Amino acid sequence: MKTLRAVTFFILISISAYAQTNFVELRTNMGNITIMLYDNTPRHKSMFIDEIGKGTYKKALFNRVIKDFVSQAGELDESILADEKLHPKKRPRRLNAEIDSNFIHKKGAIGAGRDDNLQKSSYFNQIYMVSGNVLTDKQLDELENKTRRKMSQKTREIYKTQGGVPHLDFNYTIFGEIVEGLDVAERINKVATHKLNVPVRAIIFDARVLSEKETKARKISQE
């Protein structure tokens, strides 16, 4: 019984470590960006925090920037898939999708990259920031007809005022959003790139999880 209680206590402590809303700061050579990680996508929140702890996002690069679409960081699809091809007996490492209808590809959203797997499972070491454009009612109507998926009025208003990339909704896991430094993210999305969407000037960043004390001191909004 004592052993069971000890195990239960350990599990509760482990869960509580990710129970609070976490904020991550990306310190880039173009300015700083603060991200709020969603509590309703716990596996992806935990994954991102764990990868930061492993150093995955230490001196990392925004390696694929597509203007008015997304800015991708971490490891490229090509290198991930090439490594998996070299080790065919090794099962590809993916994280089960956590696609929540409340989280959309609005400007400033943070998503997890993936390949074309049918389960829509995510890579562990690739993220993207959504840029996109402001859309009109006509464009949203056309997208609804094409996807046969009705948007809520709230979602339509977000895409009509803030902008984003709605055709990606429900296909990738969105697990956070930018709460400070959206202007920095937009500058990154507009940098000059080579033909393969690689920035001409390297955009380097370090990611770190903000402490609860730092969050309170900076009065970061969670709304």
Helices and strands as residue ranges (DSSP letters): H 2-16, E 22-28, E 31-37, H 42-54, E 60-66, E 70-74, H 77-86, E 109-112, E 126-130, H 137-147, H 153-161, G 166-168, E 174-180, H 182-189, E 204-209, H 212-218
